[in-house]
Amino acid sequence: MYPILPANGALTMSTREIAELTGKRHDHVLRDARNLLAELQSPQSWGDYQDGQGRTYPMILLDKSQSICLVAGYSAKYRMAIISRWQELEQSARPKSQLEMIAQMAMEAARIERQVEAVQQQVALVDQQVKDIAAGAIPPGWQTIRNLSAESGLSEQKTRDLIKAFGVRSKKVPFMTPGGIVTNATVADEEDFLRAVGVVIHEATRPMRSKYWYHPKLGRFERREVA
């Protein structure tokens, strides 16, 4: 809820806000306000508001005296709510002292500085990502599927199958192809992978005169000789 300033710059409280503070229906508060202003022979200052569905409804704007007079017949609890709200409105409208203005400026400067730092951190992160992509950066200790395939003698598909079957750590990293196209390359932990390869070689069997090996987790596979 915020104070409403009509053309003359005076603080007002709307019947809509009074209804919210007192828990009464707005149409009843609006009716009481119209009757009050008619009895006081005071001009009516109108405004409007929108409900949650975007529909526009009228409301009356009252000054402090009119607001307090309107709720004079309400319970003490509601009268106190209106008085407290007026104190808040008047406090917020009170000109700030020089010290208060300096403090507010300092807080605003600190807020802007935090925003600038956050933006700079984001820029630095994006800049590093761009550099990593341009360099085709692969984390130390990790290798691409192609390199692991060449290192193990397995086909690239069987390399992927082994990574999945043995739970070898893997992830996607941005990578720039020789043609300058940015893509995501799958890399796997080289040490974990070679350990799994060792298990496969130890446990795999190969029928006589067959070039294919067999492992329960990997199925049938062919392994090239590696240096």
C-alpha positions in Angstrom: 0.0 0.0 0.0 1.4 3.4 -1.0 0.4 7.0 -0.4 -1.5 8.6 -3.3 -0.6 12.1 -4.3 -3.3 14.0 -6.2 -2.5 17.0 -8.4 -2.0 19.4 -5.4 0.6 17.1 -3.9 -1.2 16.4 -0.6 -1.1 13.0 1.0 -4.3 11.0 0.6 -5.5 7.5 1.6 -7.8 5.7 -0.8 -11.1 4.0 0.2 -9.5 0.8 -1.2 -6.7 1.0 1.3 -9.1 1.8 4.2 -11.1 -1.3 3.2 -8.0 -3.5 3.3 -6.9 -2.1 6.7 -10.3 -2.5 8.3 -11.3 -5.8 6.6 -14.5 -4.2 5.3 -16.0 -4.5 1.8 -14.8 -1.7 -0.4 -18.2 -0.9 -1.8 -19.4 -0.3 1.8 -16.4 2.0 2.6 -17.0 3.8 -0.7 -20.6 4.4 0.2 -19.7 5.7 3.6 -17.1 8.0 2.1 -19.5 9.5 -0.4 -22.1 10.1 2.4 -19.4 11.7 4.6 -18.2 14.0 1.8 -21.7 15.0 0.9 -22.5 15.8 4.6 -19.3 17.8 4.9 -20.0 19.4 1.5 -16.5 18.6 0.4 -15.5 17.8 -3.2 -14.9 14.2 -4.1 -11.4 13.3 -5.3 -11.7 10.1 -7.4 -9.1 7.5 -8.5 -9.3 4.0 -9.8 -7.6 0.6 -9.2 -7.5 -2.8 -10.9 -8.3 -6.1 -9.3 -6.5 -9.3 -9.8 -8.3 -9.9 -13.1 -7.4 -6.5 -14.6 -10.8 -5.0 -14.1 -10.9 -1.3 -13.2 -13.0 0.0 -10.3 -13.4 3.5 -8.8 -12.2 4.6 -5.4 -12.3 7.9 -3.4 -9.1 9.6 -2.1 -9.4 11.1 1.4 -7.1 13.4 3.3 -6.1 12.6 6.9 -9.0 14.4 8.6 -11.5 12.8 6.2 -10.0 9.4 6.7 -10.1 9.6 10.5 -13.6 11.1 10.5 -14.8 8.2 8.2 -13.6 5.5 10.7 -14.7 7.3 13.8 -17.6 4.9 14.1 -15.4 1.9 13.5 -13.8 -0.2 16.3 -10.8 1.0 18.2 -8.7 -1.6 16.4 -9.6 -0.3 13.0 -9.2 3.3 14.0 -5.7 2.6 15.3 -4.8 0.8 12.0 -5.8 3.9 10.1 -3.9 6.2 12.4 -0.8 4.1 12.3 -0.9 4.0 8.5 -1.2 7.8 8.4 1.9 8.0 10.6 3.7 5.8 8.1 2.6 8.0 5.2 3.6 11.2 6.9 7.0 9.7 7.9 7.7 8.6 4.4 6.7 12.0 3.0 8.9 13.9 5.6 11.9 15.6 4.0 15.1 13.7 4.8 17.8 15.3 6.8 21.3 15.7 5.3 22.6 12.7 7.3 19.7 10.5 6.1 20.3 11.6 2.5 24.0 10.8 2.8 23.2 7.4 4.3 20.7 6.6 1.6 23.2 7.7 -1.1 25.8 5.4 0.5 23.4 2.5 0.5 22.5 3.1 -3.1 26.2 3.3 -4.1 26.9 0.1 -2.3 24.0 -1.6 -4.1 25.2 -0.4 -7.5 28.7 -1.5 -6.6 27.4 -5.0 -5.8 25.6 -5.1 -9.1 28.7 -4.0 -11.0 30.8 -6.7 -9.3 28.2 -9.3 -10.1 28.1 -8.3 -13.8 32.0 -8.3 -13.9 32.0 -11.8 -12.5 29.5 -12.9 -15.2 31.6 -11.3 -17.9 34.8 -12.9 -16.6 33.1 -16.3 -16.6 31.7 -15.9 -20.1 35.1 -14.7 -21.3 36.8 -17.7 -19.8 34.3 -20.0 -21.4 34.9 -18.4 -24.8 38.7 -18.9 -24.3 38.2 -22.5 -23.3 36.0 -23.1 -26.4 38.5 -21.4 -28.7 41.3 -23.5 -27.2 39.3 -26.7 -27.2 40.1 -27.0 -23.5 39.9 -30.4 -22.0 40.3 -30.8 -18.2 43.6 -32.3 -17.2 43.3 -36.1 -16.7 40.3 -36.4 -19.1 40.3 -37.5 -22.7 37.9 -37.5 -25.6 36.2 -40.6 -26.9 38.4 -40.6 -30.0 41.6 -40.4 -27.9 40.5 -43.1 -25.5 39.5 -45.3 -28.4 43.0 -44.9 -29.9 44.6 -45.6 -26.6 42.7 -48.7 -25.8 42.3 -50.3 -29.2 38.5 -50.4 -28.9 36.1 -48.9 -31.4 34.6 -45.5 -30.5 31.2 -47.2 -29.9 32.7 -49.9 -27.6 34.6 -47.1 -25.8 31.3 -45.4 -25.1 29.7 -48.8 -24.1 32.6 -49.5 -21.7 32.3 -46.0 -20.1 28.6 -46.6 -19.5 29.0 -50.3 -18.4 31.7 -49.6 -15.8 30.4 -46.2 -14.6 33.5 -44.3 -15.8 33.2 -40.7 -15.0 32.3 -38.7 -18.1 30.9 -35.3 -19.0 30.3 -32.9 -21.8 32.7 -30.0 -22.5 32.5 -27.2 -25.1 34.8 -28.0 -28.0 35.7 -26.3 -31.2 36.1 -28.5 -34.3 38.9 -27.9 -36.8 36.2 -26.3 -39.0 35.5 -23.7 -36.3 32.2 -25.1 -35.2 31.5 -25.1 -31.5 30.0 -28.4 -30.2 29.9 -30.4 -27.0 32.4 -33.2 -26.8 32.2 -36.2 -24.4 35.3 -36.6 -22.2 36.0 -39.3 -19.7 38.4 -39.7 -16.8 41.4 -41.3 -18.4 42.6 -43.2 -15.2 39.1 -44.6 -14.5 38.8 -45.6 -18.2 42.1 -47.4 -18.4 41.4 -49.2 -15.1 38.1 -50.5 -16.6 40.0 -51.5 -19.8 42.4 -53.6 -17.7 39.4 -55.4 -16.0 37.9 -56.2 -19.4 41.2 -57.5 -20.8 41.7 -59.7 -17.8 38.2 -61.1 -17.8 37.4 -61.3 -21.5 37.5 -64.5 -23.4 38.2 -65.2 -27.1 37.3 -68.4 -29.0 40.0 -70.1 -30.9 40.8 -68.5 -34.3 38.3 -65.7 -33.6 39.3 -62.0 -33.8 36.4 -61.1 -31.4 36.6 -61.0 -27.7 33.6 -61.4 -25.3 32.9 -59.8 -21.9 29.6 -60.1 -20.0 29.4 -56.3 -19.6 30.7 -55.3 -23.0 29.4 -58.1 -25.2 31.4 -59.0 -28.3 34.2 -56.6 -29.3 37.3 -56.4 -31.4 40.5 -54.8 -30.0 43.2 -53.4 -32.2 46.8 -53.7 -31.3 48.1 -50.5 -29.7 51.7 -49.3 -29.3 
